[in-house]
Amino acid sequence: MGLPQQIIFDRGRPAITRVGTVVSVGPLQVEVQGTVFDEVGVLNGYTPLVGDTVILLGQSAVTARGASWIALGRPGTDSTPAPLVIELTSGTELNEVPNAVKYWVECIGGGGGGGGCAGAAAGQSAAAGGGGGGGYSGKWYLASELSFPVSYVIGSGGAGGTPGNNNGSTGTATTFEGQTANPGTGGEGSAASSTNTSKDGGNGGTGTGGDINVTGNYGGGATTILGGSYGMLSLGGGAAVYGTWTQAGAADQGNIGVDADPYGNGGSGAFERAAGATNRRGGNGSDGRIIVTAYFD
């Protein structure tokens, strides 16, 4: 079996899939049920050969020009097609992958936003908590168990707290069939202080309904220290399984929270010190996603 081949759908439109055969490679042409498609694009550096079985990935309709294709198998060298990995970052429906017999579906919830902080006077600082990471749910489905098209929801990342002493927002859940990946909650905002104070990070989201369910990482807490003149900056929590911690912004007098990288991570909290007198926003949590791996045996 070959390596999984991957395409990301990020334009909010459902995929239309058809199976065909390569009939010419110069120019690249593919025949589907007696219709020859030309100007075919190739994904993932695949080098087509005449006779290859391929799958057409359209967006709203199958047309005879400008279609994108991805290899399913090559007669004589690989009797079992490679798994096809589809990352859903938007849209609402998943169409059936032709000839697939089972699916591994992974849901990741949206990350929470980091807290905002208030401007500091001389001898003060402010440090806000990071947002929690989104939860995870993974589940096997036989193709016969799913009624296509399957509806789904991609969870959104929570907004960072607005400039000032404002908490970050909780993200939203990602769902597919009976699976739910719940979002991370927002980090705690911070007022300026001349004493030692602590602010909590957000909680990680839970996963439910899967064969495997994992809770996301909590957001990092933040502390002002040494009479308020300095602060410990917070990290945004990483989403379960695929997530990474969101680094705090580099700070001298202060910095806004850092927006999270993809895959449902939490945003980091804002920081301010030493008479900067600037209200700062928290980092935004990132959106969740669904990763579908289709298997052909």
Beta strands, then each sheet from edge to edge (+ up, - down):
strand 1: 5-9
strand 2: 16-25
strand 3: 28-32
strand 4: 35-37
strand 5: 41-42
strand 6: 53-58
strand 7: 68-73
strand 8: 84-88
strand 9: 93-94
strand 10: 102-108
strand 11: 125-127
strand 12: 136-142
strand 13: 150-153
strand 14: 174-176
strand 15: 179-181
strand 16: 197-199
strand 17: 207-208
strand 18: 212-214
strand 19: 222-225
strand 20: 230-232
strand 21: 254-255
strand 22: 271-273
strand 23: 289-295
sheet 1: 1+ 8+ 23- 10+ 12- 18+
sheet 2: 4+ 3- 2+ 6- 7+ 5+
sheet 3: 9+ 13- 14+ 15- 17+
sheet 4: 11+ 22- 21+
sheet 5: 16+ 19- 20+
end
